[in-house]
């Protein structure tokens, strides 16, 4: 872990990813195993939010970032969707990038 307290895992440190639906469940889980022994289990709603953020940034001609924050959508969730969702924060990209730069130690060149 760096001095910022943020762990950076390059693809070479990801040893295995297992996508699976547990018995008795409907939604996919993702087990990610890292070279330092960390095992991370992500639920489908989390990965769906990450995929949405990736697509919204990677294929947009000008967008440089997007921030999603956890929100309880209560009864507004569509059928089959988790009540707790990662949704767009509405913060300006510049503000988000400044915060990330501070967290990673200006520039984030180690990312």
Biopython code that builds the backbone (N, CA, C, O; Angstrom):
import numpy as np
from Bio.PDB.StructureBuilder import StructureBuilder

atoms = [
    (1, "UNK", "N", (0.855, -1.177, 0.000)),
    (1, "UNK", "CA", (0.000, 0.000, 0.000)),
    (1, "UNK", "C", (0.892, 1.228, 0.000)),
    (1, "UNK", "O", (1.872, 1.299, 0.741)),
    (2, "UNK", "N", (0.547, 2.185, -0.829)),
    (2, "UNK", "CA", (1.325, 3.413, -0.931)),
    (2, "UNK", "C", (1.116, 4.315, 0.269)),
    (2, "UNK", "O", (0.289, 4.031, 1.135)),
    (3, "UNK", "N", (1.865, 5.397, 0.315)),
    (3, "UNK", "CA", (1.773, 6.331, 1.434)),
    (3, "UNK", "C", (0.406, 6.998, 1.501)),
    (3, "UNK", "O", (0.023, 7.526, 2.545)),
    (4, "UNK", "N", (-0.331, 6.978, 0.392)),
    (4, "UNK", "CA", (-1.659, 7.582, 0.370)),
    (4, "UNK", "C", (-2.713, 6.668, 0.975)),
    (4, "UNK", "O", (-3.849, 7.095, 1.182)),
    (5, "UNK", "N", (-2.359, 5.414, 1.264)),
    (5, "UNK", "CA", (-3.329, 4.457, 1.780)),
    (5, "UNK", "C", (-4.155, 3.813, 0.684)),
    (5, "UNK", "O", (-5.066, 3.039, 0.977)),
    (6, "UNK", "N", (-3.860, 4.115, -0.567)),
    (6, "UNK", "CA", (-4.585, 3.558, -1.706)),
    (6, "UNK", "C", (-3.768, 2.412, -2.283)),
    (6, "UNK", "O", (-2.587, 2.578, -2.590)),
    (7, "UNK", "N", (-4.395, 1.253, -2.429)),
    (7, "UNK", "CA", (-3.735, 0.108, -3.056)),
    (7, "UNK", "C", (-3.968, 0.166, -4.561)),
    (7, "UNK", "O", (-5.093, 0.368, -5.016)),
    (8, "UNK", "N", (-2.902, -0.013, -5.322)),
    (8, "UNK", "CA", (-2.997, -0.059, -6.781)),
    (8, "UNK", "C", (-2.700, -1.489, -7.207)),
    (8, "UNK", "O", (-1.646, -2.036, -6.883)),
    (9, "UNK", "N", (-3.637, -2.090, -7.937)),
    (9, "UNK", "CA", (-3.473, -3.451, -8.417)),
    (9, "UNK", "C", (-3.411, -3.454, -9.934)),
    (9, "UNK", "O", (-4.446, -3.354, -10.592)),
    (10, "UNK", "N", (-2.202, -3.567, -10.507)),
    (10, "UNK", "CA", (-2.121, -3.695, -11.962)),
    (10, "UNK", "C", (-2.702, -5.050, -12.375)),
    (10, "UNK", "O", (-2.835, -5.955, -11.551)),
    (11, "UNK", "N", (-3.036, -5.174, -13.629)),
    (11, "UNK", "CA", (-3.616, -6.411, -14.121)),
    (11, "UNK", "C", (-2.720, -7.613, -13.826)),
    (11, "UNK", "O", (-3.215, -8.721, -13.618)),
    (12, "UNK", "N", (-1.405, -7.398, -13.808)),
    (12, "UNK", "CA", (-0.469, -8.492, -13.533)),
    (12, "UNK", "C", (-0.594, -9.027, -12.109)),
    (12, "UNK", "O", (-0.086, -10.108, -11.810)),
    (13, "UNK", "N", (-1.262, -8.287, -11.231)),
    (13, "UNK", "CA", (-1.440, -8.708, -9.842)),
    (13, "UNK", "C", (-2.796, -9.382, -9.614)),
    (13, "UNK", "O", (-3.057, -9.899, -8.528)),
    (14, "UNK", "N", (-3.643, -9.377, -10.619)),
    (14, "UNK", "CA", (-4.930, -10.070, -10.511)),
    (14, "UNK", "C", (-4.690, -11.517, -10.913)),
    (14, "UNK", "O", (-4.401, -11.809, -12.073)),
    (15, "UNK", "N", (-4.812, -12.422, -9.943)),
    (15, "UNK", "CA", (-4.527, -13.828, -10.211)),
    (15, "UNK", "C", (-5.726, -14.578, -10.759)),
    (15, "UNK", "O", (-5.567, -15.512, -11.544)),
    (16, "UNK", "N", (-6.934, -14.176, -10.350)),
    (16, "UNK", "CA", (-8.112, -14.919, -10.790)),
    (16, "UNK", "C", (-9.359, -14.086, -10.573)),
    (16, "UNK", "O", (-9.465, -13.337, -9.602)),
    (17, "UNK", "N", (-10.297, -14.227, -11.490)),
    (17, "UNK", "CA", (-11.631, -13.649, -11.346)),
    (17, "UNK", "C", (-12.623, -14.782, -11.589)),
    (17, "UNK", "O", (-12.552, -15.474, -12.604)),
    (18, "UNK", "N", (-13.543, -14.963, -10.653)),
    (18, "UNK", "CA", (-14.580, -15.976, -10.797)),
    (18, "UNK", "C", (-15.928, -15.267, -10.761)),
    (18, "UNK", "O", (-16.257, -14.596, -9.783)),
    (19, "UNK", "N", (-16.703, -15.415, -11.826)),
    (19, "UNK", "CA", (-18.078, -14.905, -11.856)),
    (19, "UNK", "C", (-18.994, -16.102, -11.609)),
    (19, "UNK", "O", (-18.853, -17.140, -12.255)),
    (20, "UNK", "N", (-19.923, -15.955, -10.682)),
    (20, "UNK", "CA", (-20.786, -17.091, -10.351)),
    (20, "UNK", "C", (-22.106, -16.605, -9.764)),
    (20, "UNK", "O", (-22.198, -15.501, -9.227)),
    (21, "UNK", "N", (-23.110, -17.441, -9.878)),
    (21, "UNK", "CA", (-24.402, -17.194, -9.236)),
    (21, "UNK", "C", (-24.519, -18.217, -8.111)),
    (21, "UNK", "O", (-24.583, -19.418, -8.377)),
    (22, "UNK", "N", (-24.548, -17.765, -6.869)),
    (22, "UNK", "CA", (-24.646, -18.707, -5.751)),
    (22, "UNK", "C", (-25.971, -19.474, -5.793)),
    (22, "UNK", "O", (-26.979, -18.944, -6.261)),
    (23, "UNK", "N", (-25.974, -20.702, -5.312)),
    (23, "UNK", "CA", (-27.222, -21.469, -5.264)),
    (23, "UNK", "C", (-28.303, -20.696, -4.513)),
    (23, "UNK", "O", (-28.055, -20.152, -3.437)),
    (24, "UNK", "N", (-29.486, -20.655, -5.081)),
    (24, "UNK", "CA", (-30.606, -19.968, -4.451)),
    (24, "UNK", "C", (-30.657, -18.474, -4.706)),
    (24, "UNK", "O", (-31.534, -17.790, -4.179)),
    (25, "UNK", "N", (-29.731, -17.952, -5.506)),
    (25, "UNK", "CA", (-29.686, -16.522, -5.819)),
    (25, "UNK", "C", (-29.916, -16.300, -7.307)),
    (25, "UNK", "O", (-29.839, -17.238, -8.101)),
    (26, "UNK", "N", (-30.201, -15.044, -7.684)),
    (26, "UNK", "CA", (-30.418, -14.689, -9.092)),
    (26, "UNK", "C", (-29.289, -13.861, -9.670)),
    (26, "UNK", "O", (-29.116, -13.815, -10.888)),
    (27, "UNK", "N", (-28.530, -13.217, -8.831)),
    (27, "UNK", "CA", (-27.553, -12.244, -9.307)),
    (27, "UNK", "C", (-26.123, -12.772, -9.220)),
    (27, "UNK", "O", (-25.778, -13.559, -8.339)),
    (28, "UNK", "N", (-25.312, -12.314, -10.159)),
    (28, "UNK", "CA", (-23.919, -12.740, -10.266)),
    (28, "UNK", "C", (-23.078, -12.102, -9.160)),
    (28, "UNK", "O", (-23.295, -10.950, -8.785)),
    (29, "UNK", "N", (-22.135, -12.855, -8.656)),
    (29, "UNK", "CA", (-21.112, -12.355, -7.738)),
    (29, "UNK", "C", (-19.774, -12.481, -8.460)),
    (29, "UNK", "O", (-19.625, -13.304, -9.363)),
    (30, "UNK", "N", (-18.816, -11.676, -8.064)),
    (30, "UNK", "CA", (-17.488, -11.695, -8.676)),
    (30, "UNK", "C", (-16.448, -11.807, -7.573)),
    (30, "UNK", "O", (-16.329, -10.926, -6.722)),
    (31, "UNK", "N", (-15.700, -12.898, -7.599)),
    (31, "UNK", "CA", (-14.602, -13.092, -6.666)),
    (31, "UNK", "C", (-13.318, -12.731, -7.400)),
    (31, "UNK", "O", (-12.996, -13.319, -8.433)),
    (32, "UNK", "N", (-12.585, -11.759, -6.860)),
    (32, "UNK", "CA", (-11.327, -11.321, -7.461)),
    (32, "UNK", "C", (-10.218, -11.637, -6.463)),
    (32, "UNK", "O", (-10.258, -11.207, -5.310)),
    (33, "UNK", "N", (-9.224, -12.400, -6.930)),
    (33, "UNK", "CA", (-8.100, -12.784, -6.074)),
    (33, "UNK", "C", (-6.836, -12.089, -6.563)),
    (33, "UNK", "O", (-6.513, -12.121, -7.750)),
    (34, "UNK", "N", (-6.124, -11.457, -5.622)),
    (34, "UNK", "CA", (-4.939, -10.669, -5.947)),
    (34, "UNK", "C", (-3.662, -11.363, -5.487)),
    (34, "UNK", "O", (-3.701, -12.272, -4.657)),
    (35, "UNK", "N", (-2.541, -10.926, -6.030)),
    (35, "UNK", "CA", (-1.230, -11.534, -5.767)),
    (35, "UNK", "C", (-0.796, -11.421, -4.309)),
    (35, "UNK", "O", (0.056, -12.192, -3.867)),
    (36, "UNK", "N", (-1.358, -10.483, -3.553)),
    (36, "UNK", "CA", (-0.978, -10.339, -2.142)),
    (36, "UNK", "C", (-1.887, -11.128, -1.208)),
    (36, "UNK", "O", (-1.793, -11.008, 0.014)),
    (37, "UNK", "N", (-2.779, -11.946, -1.802)),
    (37, "UNK", "CA", (-3.669, -12.775, -1.000)),
    (37, "UNK", "C", (-5.036, -12.170, -0.749)),
    (37, "UNK", "O", (-5.932, -12.861, -0.264)),
    (38, "UNK", "N", (-5.220, -10.889, -1.068)),
    (38, "UNK", "CA", (-6.523, -10.263, -0.877)),
    (38, "UNK", "C", (-7.550, -10.935, -1.776)),
    (38, "UNK", "O", (-7.295, -11.172, -2.957)),
    (39, "UNK", "N", (-8.705, -11.237, -1.213)),
    (39, "UNK", "CA", (-9.835, -11.759, -1.976)),
    (39, "UNK", "C", (-10.977, -10.770, -1.813)),
    (39, "UNK", "O", (-11.369, -10.432, -0.696)),
    (40, "UNK", "N", (-11.498, -10.317, -2.925)),
    (40, "UNK", "CA", (-12.550, -9.306, -2.933)),
    (40, "UNK", "C", (-13.785, -9.911, -3.585)),
    (40, "UNK", "O", (-13.706, -10.416, -4.705)),
    (41, "UNK", "N", (-14.925, -9.868, -2.902)),
    (41, "UNK", "CA", (-16.175, -10.381, -3.451)),
    (41, "UNK", "C", (-17.092, -9.197, -3.738)),
    (41, "UNK", "O", (-17.484, -8.468, -2.826)),
    (42, "UNK", "N", (-17.426, -9.013, -5.004)),
    (42, "UNK", "CA", (-18.280, -7.904, -5.427)),
    (42, "UNK", "C", (-19.635, -8.432, -5.867)),
    (42, "UNK", "O", (-19.724, -9.473, -6.518)),
    (43, "UNK", "N", (-20.676, -7.718, -5.514)),
    (43, "UNK", "CA", (-22.011, -8.086, -5.964)),
    (43, "UNK", "C", (-22.277, -7.495, -7.341)),
    (43, "UNK", "O", (-21.608, -6.556, -7.775)),
    (44, "UNK", "N", (-23.262, -8.063, -8.014)),
    (44, "UNK", "CA", (-23.589, -7.654, -9.381)),
    (44, "UNK", "C", (-23.875, -6.164, -9.492)),
    (44, "UNK", "O", (-23.434, -5.525, -10.447)),
    (45, "UNK", "N", (-24.600, -5.600, -8.542)),
    (45, "UNK", "CA", (-24.949, -4.174, -8.617)),
    (45, "UNK", "C", (-23.697, -3.298, -8.594)),
    (45, "UNK", "O", (-23.654, -2.259, -9.253)),
    (46, "UNK", "N", (-22.685, -3.713, -7.841)),
    (46, "UNK", "CA", (-21.433, -2.956, -7.787)),
    (46, "UNK", "C", (-20.714, -3.009, -9.125)),
    (46, "UNK", "O", (-20.266, -1.984, -9.639)),
    (47, "UNK", "N", (-20.604, -4.209, -9.687)),
    (47, "UNK", "CA", (-19.928, -4.368, -10.972)),
    (47, "UNK", "C", (-20.711, -3.661, -12.071)),
    (47, "UNK", "O", (-20.113, -3.079, -12.976)),
    (48, "UNK", "N", (-22.036, -3.702, -12.007)),
    (48, "UNK", "CA", (-22.852, -2.986, -12.999)),
    (48, "UNK", "C", (-22.559, -1.490, -12.947)),
    (48, "UNK", "O", (-22.455, -0.843, -13.989)),
    (49, "UNK", "N", (-22.424, -0.941, -11.751)),
    (49, "UNK", "CA", (-22.081, 0.477, -11.614)),
    (49, "UNK", "C", (-20.707, 0.777, -12.177)),
    (49, "UNK", "O", (-20.515, 1.795, -12.841)),
    (50, "UNK", "N", (-19.747, -0.102, -11.917)),
    (50, "UNK", "CA", (-18.395, 0.083, -12.452)),
    (50, "UNK", "C", (-18.417, 0.021, -13.974)),
    (50, "UNK", "O", (-17.756, 0.821, -14.637)),
    (51, "UNK", "N", (-19.170, -0.921, -14.532)),
    (51, "UNK", "CA", (-19.269, -1.046, -15.996)),
    (51, "UNK", "C", (-19.922, 0.198, -16.594)),
    (51, "UNK", "O", (-19.480, 0.693, -17.631)),
    (52, "UNK", "N", (-20.968, 0.706, -15.946)),
    (52, "UNK", "CA", (-21.612, 1.937, -16.442)),
    (52, "UNK", "C", (-20.635, 3.104, -16.412)),
    (52, "UNK", "O", (-20.565, 3.882, -17.363)),
    (53, "UNK", "N", (-19.882, 3.228, -15.325)),
    (53, "UNK", "CA", (-18.905, 4.317, -15.216)),
    (53, "UNK", "C", (-17.812, 4.164, -16.270)),
    (53, "UNK", "O", (-17.378, 5.150, -16.865)),
    (54, "UNK", "N", (-17.372, 2.940, -16.499)),
    (54, "UNK", "CA", (-16.350, 2.687, -17.513)),
    (54, "UNK", "C", (-16.864, 3.105, -18.888)),
    (54, "UNK", "O", (-16.192, 3.841, -19.611)),
    (55, "UNK", "N", (-18.049, 2.636, -19.240)),
    (55, "UNK", "CA", (-18.606, 2.955, -20.561)),
    (55, "UNK", "C", (-18.846, 4.453, -20.707)),
    (55, "UNK", "O", (-18.565, 5.026, -21.759)),
    (56, "UNK", "N", (-19.358, 5.084, -19.669)),
    (56, "UNK", "CA", (-19.665, 6.519, -19.737)),
    (56, "UNK", "C", (-18.405, 7.362, -19.903)),
    (56, "UNK", "O", (-18.469, 8.480, -20.413)),
    (57, "UNK", "N", (-17.268, 6.835, -19.478)),
    (57, "UNK", "CA", (-16.005, 7.564, -19.592)),
    (57, "UNK", "C", (-15.208, 7.136, -20.826)),
    (57, "UNK", "O", (-14.739, 7.982, -21.588)),
    (58, "UNK", "N", (-15.058, 5.843, -21.021)),
    (58, "UNK", "CA", (-14.183, 5.322, -22.082)),
    (58, "UNK", "C", (-14.684, 5.633, -23.488)),
    (58, "UNK", "O", (-13.879, 5.908, -24.378)),
    (59, "UNK", "N", (-16.000, 5.595, -23.704)),
    (59, "UNK", "CA", (-16.500, 5.781, -25.073)),
    (59, "UNK", "C", (-17.069, 7.174, -25.322)),
    (59, "UNK", "O", (-17.583, 7.450, -26.406)),
    (60, "UNK", "N", (-16.979, 8.046, -24.330)),
    (60, "UNK", "CA", (-17.452, 9.420, -24.503)),
    (60, "UNK", "C", (-16.328, 10.244, -25.128)),
    (60, "UNK", "O", (-15.175, 10.111, -24.718)),
    (61, "UNK", "N", (-16.636, 11.089, -26.108)),
    (61, "UNK", "CA", (-15.571, 11.813, -26.804)),
    (61, "UNK", "C", (-14.846, 12.874, -25.968)),
    (61, "UNK", "O", (-13.711, 13.227, -26.287)),
    (62, "UNK", "N", (-15.471, 13.384, -24.918)),
    (62, "UNK", "CA", (-14.813, 14.442, -24.138)),
    (62, "UNK", "C", (-14.751, 14.171, -22.636)),
    (62, "UNK", "O", (-13.934, 14.780, -21.946)),
    (63, "UNK", "N", (-15.567, 13.300, -22.121)),
    (63, "UNK", "CA", (-15.620, 13.071, -20.671)),
    (63, "UNK", "C", (-14.320, 12.439, -20.187)),
    (63, "UNK", "O", (-13.831, 11.481, -20.785)),
    (64, "UNK", "N", (-13.765, 12.972, -19.108)),
    (64, "UNK", "CA", (-12.521, 12.474, -18.523)),
    (64, "UNK", "C", (-12.760, 11.691, -17.227)),
    (64, "UNK", "O", (-11.884, 10.954, -16.773)),
    (65, "UNK", "N", (-13.942, 11.854, -16.640)),
    (65, "UNK", "CA", (-14.226, 11.128, -15.405)),
    (65, "UNK", "C", (-15.723, 11.158, -15.124)),
    (65, "UNK", "O", (-16.472, 11.944, -15.705)),
    (66, "UNK", "N", (-16.127, 10.292, -14.230)),
    (66, "UNK", "CA", (-17.487, 10.296, -13.703)),
    (66, "UNK", "C", (-17.388, 9.751, -12.282)),
    (66, "UNK", "O", (-16.601, 8.842, -12.015)),
    (67, "UNK", "N", (-18.164, 10.290, -11.394)),
    (67, "UNK", "CA", (-18.163, 9.823, -10.009)),
    (67, "UNK", "C", (-19.523, 9.230, -9.702)),
    (67, "UNK", "O", (-20.553, 9.864, -9.932)),
    (68, "UNK", "N", (-19.524, 8.013, -9.183)),
    (68, "UNK", "CA", (-20.750, 7.380, -8.722)),
    (68, "UNK", "C", (-20.700, 7.304, -7.203)),
    (68, "UNK", "O", (-19.645, 7.053, -6.621)),
    (69, "UNK", "N", (-21.838, 7.522, -6.569)),
    (69, "UNK", "CA", (-21.926, 7.436, -5.111)),
    (69, "UNK", "C", (-23.084, 6.517, -4.746)),
    (69, "UNK", "O", (-24.073, 6.419, -5.473)),
    (70, "UNK", "N", (-22.942, 5.846, -3.604)),
    (70, "UNK", "CA", (-23.985, 4.935, -3.150)),
    (70, "UNK", "C", (-25.216, 5.690, -2.685)),
    (70, "UNK", "O", (-25.138, 6.626, -1.890)),
    (71, "UNK", "N", (-26.350, 5.255, -3.205)),
    (71, "UNK", "CA", (-27.630, 5.868, -2.828)),
    (71, "UNK", "C", (-28.680, 4.781, -2.628)),
    (71, "UNK", "O", (-28.688, 3.776, -3.339)),
    (72, "UNK", "N", (-29.548, 4.986, -1.672)),
    (72, "UNK", "CA", (-30.687, 4.095, -1.465)),
    (72, "UNK", "C", (-31.828, 4.635, -2.311)),
    (72, "UNK", "O", (-32.352, 5.715, -2.037)),
    (73, "UNK", "N", (-32.215, 3.885, -3.340)),
    (73, "UNK", "CA", (-33.277, 4.356, -4.235)),
    (73, "UNK", "C", (-34.653, 3.905, -3.765)),
    (73, "UNK", "O", (-35.662, 4.248, -4.382)),
    (74, "UNK", "N", (-34.702, 3.143, -2.683)),
    (74, "UNK", "CA", (-35.965, 2.730, -2.096)),
    (74, "UNK", "C", (-36.898, 2.070, -3.084)),
    (74, "UNK", "O", (-36.492, 1.194, -3.847)),
    (75, "UNK", "N", (-38.146, 2.492, -3.069)),
    (75, "UNK", "CA", (-39.167, 1.924, -3.934)),
    (75, "UNK", "C", (-39.065, 2.347, -5.382)),
    (75, "UNK", "O", (-39.843, 1.876, -6.212)),
    (76, "UNK", "N", (-38.120, 3.230, -5.716)),
    (76, "UNK", "CA", (-37.970, 3.687, -7.094)),
    (76, "UNK", "C", (-37.184, 2.707, -7.962)),
    (76, "UNK", "O", (-37.164, 2.847, -9.184)),
    (77, "UNK", "N", (-36.541, 1.722, -7.349)),
    (77, "UNK", "CA", (-35.735, 0.766, -8.118)),
    (77, "UNK", "C", (-36.625, -0.055, -9.039)),
    (77, "UNK", "O", (-37.712, -0.489, -8.655)),
    (78, "UNK", "N", (-36.147, -0.258, -10.256)),
    (78, "UNK", "CA", (-36.866, -1.107, -11.201)),
    (78, "UNK", "C", (-36.858, -2.543, -10.675)),
    (78, "UNK", "O", (-35.964, -2.916, -9.915)),
    (79, "UNK", "N", (-37.842, -3.348, -11.073)),
    (79, "UNK", "CA", (-37.865, -4.745, -10.630)),
    (79, "UNK", "C", (-36.551, -5.453, -10.965)),
    (79, "UNK", "O", (-36.026, -5.321, -12.070)),
    (80, "UNK", "N", (-36.034, -6.199, -10.000)),
    (80, "UNK", "CA", (-34.791, -6.932, -10.194)),
    (80, "UNK", "C", (-33.547, -6.136, -9.857)),
    (80, "UNK", "O", (-32.447, -6.688, -9.833)),
    (81, "UNK", "N", (-33.704, -4.839, -9.595)),
    (81, "UNK", "CA", (-32.557, -3.993, -9.256)),
    (81, "UNK", "C", (-32.415, -3.897, -7.739)),
    (81, "UNK", "O", (-33.405, -3.902, -7.008)),
    (82, "UNK", "N", (-31.178, -3.811, -7.284)),
    (82, "UNK", "CA", (-30.913, -3.653, -5.857)),
    (82, "UNK", "C", (-31.430, -2.297, -5.377)),
    (82, "UNK", "O", (-31.461, -1.325, -6.132)),
    (83, "UNK", "N", (-31.826, -2.254, -4.126)),
    (83, "UNK", "CA", (-32.316, -1.007, -3.538)),
    (83, "UNK", "C", (-31.186, 0.014, -3.406)),
    (83, "UNK", "O", (-31.410, 1.216, -3.552)),
    (84, "UNK", "N", (-29.976, -0.467, -3.130)),
    (84, "UNK", "CA", (-28.808, 0.412, -2.991)),
    (84, "UNK", "C", (-28.059, 0.411, -4.315)),
    (84, "UNK", "O", (-27.628, -0.642, -4.786)),
    (85, "UNK", "N", (-27.901, 1.585, -4.918)),
    (85, "UNK", "CA", (-27.283, 1.700, -6.240)),
    (85, "UNK", "C", (-26.142, 2.708, -6.223)),
    (85, "UNK", "O", (-26.101, 3.611, -5.388)),
    (86, "UNK", "N", (-25.219, 2.534, -7.162)),
    (86, "UNK", "CA", (-24.187, 3.533, -7.423)),
    (86, "UNK", "C", (-24.720, 4.444, -8.518)),
    (86, "UNK", "O", (-24.929, 4.008, -9.650)),
    (87, "UNK", "N", (-24.940, 5.710, -8.179)),
    (87, "UNK", "CA", (-25.527, 6.672, -9.118)),
    (87, "UNK", "C", (-24.609, 7.877, -9.287)),
    (87, "UNK", "O", (-23.787, 8.174, -8.420)),
    (88, "UNK", "N", (-24.759, 8.559, -10.405)),
    (88, "UNK", "CA", (-23.948, 9.727, -10.708)),
    (88, "UNK", "C", (-24.100, 10.774, -9.610)),
    (88, "UNK", "O", (-25.209, 11.079, -9.171)),
    (89, "UNK", "N", (-22.963, 11.319, -9.176)),
    (89, "UNK", "CA", (-22.992, 12.310, -8.096)),
    (89, "UNK", "C", (-23.379, 13.694, -8.591)),
    (89, "UNK", "O", (-23.940, 14.492, -7.839)),
    (90, "UNK", "N", (-23.081, 13.980, -9.848)),
    (90, "UNK", "CA", (-23.339, 15.311, -10.386)),
    (90, "UNK", "C", (-22.197, 16.290, -10.150)),
    (90, "UNK", "O", (-22.265, 17.433, -10.601)),
    (91, "UNK", "N", (-21.139, 15.858, -9.444)),
    (91, "UNK", "CA", (-19.990, 16.743, -9.221)),
    (91, "UNK", "C", (-19.257, 16.987, -10.529)),
    (91, "UNK", "O", (-19.237, 16.133, -11.415)),
    (92, "UNK", "N", (-18.663, 18.151, -10.637)),
    (92, "UNK", "CA", (-17.872, 18.503, -11.815)),
    (92, "UNK", "C", (-16.624, 17.627, -11.881)),
    (92, "UNK", "O", (-16.015, 17.309, -10.860)),
    (93, "UNK", "N", (-16.262, 17.249, -13.086)),
    (93, "UNK", "CA", (-15.110, 16.375, -13.300)),
    (93, "UNK", "C", (-13.829, 16.983, -12.719)),
    (93, "UNK", "O", (-13.037, 16.271, -12.102)),
    (94, "UNK", "N", (-13.622, 18.262, -12.903)),
    (94, "UNK", "CA", (-12.419, 18.908, -12.383)),
    (94, "UNK", "C", (-12.289, 18.748, -10.887)),
    (94, "UNK", "O", (-11.201, 18.483, -10.375)),
    (95, "UNK", "N", (-13.395, 18.909, -10.183)),
    (95, "UNK", "CA", (-13.404, 18.764, -8.727)),
    (95, "UNK", "C", (-13.071, 17.322, -8.328)),
    (95, "UNK", "O", (-12.303, 17.091, -7.394)),
    (96, "UNK", "N", (-13.652, 16.365, -9.040)),
    (96, "UNK", "CA", (-13.400, 14.950, -8.751)),
    (96, "UNK", "C", (-11.934, 14.608, -9.016)),
    (96, "UNK", "O", (-11.296, 13.939, -8.204)),
    (97, "UNK", "N", (-11.401, 15.067, -10.149)),
    (97, "UNK", "CA", (-10.006, 14.779, -10.491)),
    (97, "UNK", "C", (-9.029, 15.415, -9.502)),
    (97, "UNK", "O", (-7.990, 14.829, -9.196)),
    (98, "UNK", "N", (-9.352, 16.604, -9.003)),
    (98, "UNK", "CA", (-8.505, 17.235, -7.984)),
    (98, "UNK", "C", (-8.457, 16.379, -6.722)),
    (98, "UNK", "O", (-7.392, 16.170, -6.142)),
    (99, "UNK", "N", (-9.620, 15.887, -6.306)),
    (99, "UNK", "CA", (-9.679, 15.047, -5.111)),
    (99, "UNK", "C", (-8.877, 13.761, -5.313)),
    (99, "UNK", "O", (-8.116, 13.358, -4.434)),
    (100, "UNK", "N", (-9.045, 13.123, -6.459)),
    (100, "UNK", "CA", (-8.303, 11.894, -6.749)),
    (100, "UNK", "C", (-6.802, 12.179, -6.789)),
    (100, "UNK", "O", (-6.006, 11.381, -6.294)),
    (101, "UNK", "N", (-6.415, 13.305, -7.372)),
    (101, "UNK", "CA", (-5.004, 13.689, -7.405)),
    (101, "UNK", "C", (-4.423, 13.823, -6.016)),
    (101, "UNK", "O", (-3.297, 13.395, -5.763)),
    (102, "UNK", "N", (-5.202, 14.429, -5.096)),
    (102, "UNK", "CA", (-4.739, 14.559, -3.709)),
    (102, "UNK", "C", (-4.607, 13.178, -3.056)),
    (102, "UNK", "O", (-3.632, 12.915, -2.352)),
    (103, "UNK", "N", (-5.582, 12.303, -3.286)),
    (103, "UNK", "CA", (-5.547, 10.961, -2.697)),
    (103, "UNK", "C", (-4.356, 10.150, -3.188)),
    (103, "UNK", "O", (-3.745, 9.403, -2.424)),
    (104, "UNK", "N", (-4.031, 10.302, -4.464)),
    (104, "UNK", "CA", (-2.967, 9.499, -5.066)),
    (104, "UNK", "C", (-1.617, 10.189, -5.033)),
    (104, "UNK", "O", (-0.612, 9.607, -5.441)),
    (105, "UNK", "N", (-1.585, 11.416, -4.554)),
    (105, "UNK", "CA", (-0.328, 12.158, -4.535)),
    (105, "UNK", "C", (-0.091, 12.805, -5.873)),
    (105, "UNK", "O", (0.684, 12.305, -6.689)),
    (106, "UNK", "N", (-0.749, 13.903, -6.095)),
    (106, "UNK", "CA", (-0.723, 14.700, -7.338)),
    (106, "UNK", "C", (-0.199, 13.972, -8.561)),
    (106, "UNK", "O", (0.930, 13.484, -8.600)),
    (107, "UNK", "N", (-1.049, 13.923, -9.534)),
    (107, "UNK", "CA", (-0.694, 13.327, -10.816)),
    (107, "UNK", "C", (-1.082, 11.868, -10.924)),
    (107, "UNK", "O", (-1.412, 11.393, -12.010)),
    (108, "UNK", "N", (-1.048, 11.153, -9.819)),
    (108, "UNK", "CA", (-1.411, 9.750, -9.843)),
    (108, "UNK", "C", (-0.600, 8.930, -10.828)),
    (108, "UNK", "O", (-1.106, 7.966, -11.402)),
    (109, "UNK", "N", (0.672, 9.313, -11.028)),
    (109, "UNK", "CA", (1.495, 8.642, -12.035)),
    (109, "UNK", "C", (1.758, 7.182, -11.702)),
    (109, "UNK", "O", (2.133, 6.407, -12.582)),
    (110, "UNK", "N", (1.569, 6.794, -10.445)),
    (110, "UNK", "CA", (1.796, 5.399, -10.073)),
    (110, "UNK", "C", (0.618, 4.509, -10.422)),
    (110, "UNK", "O", (0.683, 3.291, -10.258)),
    (111, "UNK", "N", (-0.457, 5.114, -10.903)),
    (111, "UNK", "CA", (-1.642, 4.331, -11.238)),
    (111, "UNK", "C", (-1.381, 3.675, -12.513)),
    (111, "UNK", "O", (-2.236, 2.948, -13.019)),
]
sb = StructureBuilder()
sb.init_structure("model")
sb.init_model(0)
sb.init_chain("A")
sb.init_seg("    ")
for serial, (resi, resn, name, xyz) in enumerate(atoms, 1):
    if name == "N":
        sb.init_residue(resn, " ", resi, " ")
    sb.init_atom(name, np.array(xyz, "f"), 0.0, 1.0, " ", f" {name:<3s}", serial, name[0])
structure = sb.get_structure()
